[in-house]
Amino acid sequence: MEKYIDIFINSYSGYFNYLKNEILYWNWNNYFYGLIAISLVVWLLEILFPWRKNQAIFRKDFWLDLFYLFFNFFLLNLILLIALSNVSEQLINDFLSLFGVQLASIQLFSISELPKPLALLLFFLISDFLQWNVHRLLHMVPFLWKIHKTHHSVKEMGFAAHFRYNWMEPIVYKSILYIPIILVGGVNLEDVFIVHFISIAIGHLNHANLGWDYGFLKYIFNNPKMHIWHHSKELPNKYGVNFGISLSLWDYLFKTNYIPSDGRDIELGFNGENKFPKDFIAQEFYPLKK
């Protein structure tokens, strides 16, 4: 038990020092300033090329979503996710060691041994497909949908809506993604940085006030005109459509794509949203309420 407590404490101090250095010192793979740069670029695109021209630059819940952006990207890791992840990894290692098994020995193959461009592409495809499946579960399992409602409480889309999600949602994603990613090995931290920020840029654009679909690339990459229908209040079925995270490819392959018309002015949200809390604290604790 003492070992796990030490891991927990060291995770806090280690991530705090990391975050402090991210803010104080700039380098090419800096997550803090990278997030700010992507957000400013996409926000500028919204201002220059607005799809909904009557939507205010500081749209409804702009400041709430901006707080979510920084809270979920940085503070949530400090408060919970890093320590939980490190302790969970040690627990899995200790459990496997009871059977004389190490994590490295259960890898099906290691994508890190492939040429770097191929390894990054494969890592991107595998992680995005797994997230697409997790996203579907968030809509299909009642308790998970209760968690995911926070993201669907957005009434006016903008880049920062990308990070409006409940604190429990990344736990669900990380828990389900952890074992499959282990089985195929991984890539180093600097390479993950590249993939991660490509995903963030695509996610920001998907939620932005932009009327783009990327032409023929819409069948590969998720886009604002497709993702707006995922947030539609009126849906063609019970569980939703267009579950793509970065790639629309999976929706077209598995027939969950749905773009019946130009969705510029459709109503966003979900049935019963009038009972959903409006402030940050109440939204964070909403899934725990009966």
N, C-alpha and C positions, 0 to 999 in steps of 0.2 A: 504493500500500500504506500509505503514511504517513497518508493520509486515513482509511482504515478503522481504523487503530490509534487515531487521535485520537477517532473516533466511539466505539470500544470503551471507551477510558479515560473519556471524558466521560459515557458512559452510566452507568458505575459511580459516578462522583462525583455526577452529577445525581440518580440514584435514591437514593443514600445520603442526600443532603441532603433529598430529598423525604420519605423514610421517617422521618428524624429530625424533620422538621417535623410529620409526621402524628402522631407520638407526643407531641411537646411541645406542639402547639397544636391545639385543637379548632376545627372549623368544621362547617357543616351537611353538607358532602359529604366528610367525613373517612372514608377507607376503614378505617383501623385501628380506630377506636372504633365505626364502623358494623358491622364484622364482630363485635366483642365484643358489641354490643347485640343483634344478631340471634341470635347463639349463646346468649346468656343467656336471651332470651325463649323460644326453642324448647326449650332445656333445661328451663326452668321448666314449660313445657307438658308435657314428658315426665314430669316429677315429679308434676304435678297430675293428669294423665290418662293414666297408663301403659297401653299396650295389653297388653304382656306383664308382668303384675303381679309375677311372681317374678324379673324381671330387675333386677339391682342398679342403683342410681342411678349408681355408678361401675362400669359394666359391664366386661366383658372387653375389654381393650385400650383403655379409655377414655383413658388418658394418652398412649398411642402415637398415637391418632387426634387428640388435642388438639395434640400436637406437629406432626403432619402439617398440621393446620389452619393454624397460623401459619407453618410452614416453606413450604408450597406457596403460600400467599396473599401472603407478603411476602419471605421470604429467598430463595426460588427466583428471584424476579424480580431480586434484587440479585446473586445468584451467576451467573445465566445468561441469563434470558429477555429482559430489557430490552436488554442489549448485543447479543444475538443478533438480536433483532427490528430494532433500529436499523441494524445492519450489513447485514442482509438487505434492508431497505428501500432502502438506498443502492445495494446491488449491483443490485437490480432496476431502479432509476432509471438507473444508469449503463449497464446492458445495453440498456434501451429507448432511451436517448439515442443509441446507436450507429446506430439506425434513424430518428433524428429524432422520436422519440415521447416524450411525457410521460405520467405516470400519469393526470393529469386528463383528457387527451384520449381515453383509452380507456374512460372511464366511459359505461355505457349510459344512465344517468340519475343524478341526484343527489337522494337522498331528503331531504337537508338543505334543499332548496328547498320541500318540502311543508310544510303546517301542522304545527307541532311535535307535537301528539298523534298525527297520522297518521304522521309520520316515525318517531316512537318505536315505534309499533305495528308498522310495516313492518320496521324494523330488528330488533325483537324476533322477529318471525315468520321473517324470512330467516335470522338467526343461529341460531335454535333449530332450524330445519329442516336447516341445514347441519351442526349439531352432532349431530342425530339420525342423519344419514348417516355421519358420522365414527364415531359410537358403534357403529354396525353393523359398520363396517370393523374396529374394534378387536376384535370378536368373530369375524370371519370370516378375517382374515389371520393366519397362525400367529405371525409375529414380533410383530405388534401385539397379539395376544392375550397373548403373554408379558409385554408391557408392562402390559396392562390387568389381569392377574391380581392385582396388588397391591390394586386396589380390591375385587376379589371375594374377597380373603382374609378379609374381615370375617365374623366368626362370630356376633356379636350386634350388631344394628343400633342406632345412636344418631346424633344430629345430626352429630357430628364425623366420622363415617364418610364423609360427603359429600366430605371433602378428603383421604381416604386414597387417593392415587394416585402412581404412579411419576413421577419428574422428566421422563421422556421423553414422557409423555402430553400435557402442554400443548404441547410442540413439535409433535406430530402434529396436534393440533387447530388451532394457530395457522398451521401451514404450509398446511394444506388450506383453511382459512377465509380466508386473506389475500387471494388473488386475487378470489374472488367478492365479498367485501365492497368491494374497490376498485372493481369494475365498477358498483356501485350507489351509490357515494359513501358518505357517512357522516353522523354527527351529532356535535355538539360534546361535549367531555369531560364537562360537567356533565349533559348529557342521558344519556350513556352510563352515568354513575354511577347514575341512576334505574333503568335497565334492568338493570344489573349486579346491583344489590342486590335487585331483585325476583327475579332468577334464583337468587341465593344463598339467599334466604328459602325459595323453593320447593324448592331442593335440600336444604336443612337439614330441612325438613318431610318430604320424601320418605324420608329415611334415619332419621327420628326414631322413637322407640318410641311411636307414635301409631296408633290404629286408624281413621283417617279416610279417606274417599274423596270427600268434598265433594258428595255427592248427584249431581244431573244434570251438575254441572260436571266430574265425573270423565272425561267424554268430551272435555274440553278440556285440563284441567290434570293433569299427573302427580301422583300422590298416594301416601301410605305403603302403602295396601292393594294398589296396583298395583305399586309399585316393589319390594316385598318379593319378588315372584315373579321379578323380574329377577335377584335374588341367590340364588334357590333352587338348591340343589345338584342336585336332580332337575328336568330340563327336558324339554319335549315334543319338542325337536329338538336338533341339534348345536350351533347357533350362539347360541341364546338367544331371549328374548322381551322385550317392554316396554322398548324402547330409548329412550323419551322422556327428554329432559333436563328441560325445564320443562313442555312440553306433551305430553299423551297423544294429542292429535289425530292425529299422524302414524302412531302405532301402529294406531289404529282405521281410518285411511284405507288403510293398506298391509297390513292384516291380520297385524300382528305382535303384537297384543294377546293377553294370556293371563292370565285370573284364574279358575281352575277352582273355587276355594273360598276360604274364609277362610284366609289364609296366615300367621296369627299365630304358629304354632308350627313352621313348616317348618324343615328344616335348611338353613343357608346355607353357601356355599362352592363348591368345584368338585372334580371328581375328581382325585386325586393331590395334594391340598392338604397332605398329611402331609410331602411333600418340599419344600414352600414355606417359605422362611425366616421366622422370627418377629420378628426385630429390624429396626430401621429401616435401618441401613447395608446389611445383606445384601439386604433387599428392594429398595433403590435400585439395587444392582448386579446384581440377578437377571437382567434381560433380556440382559445382556452375557455371561452364562455360556453355555457350549456345552450 
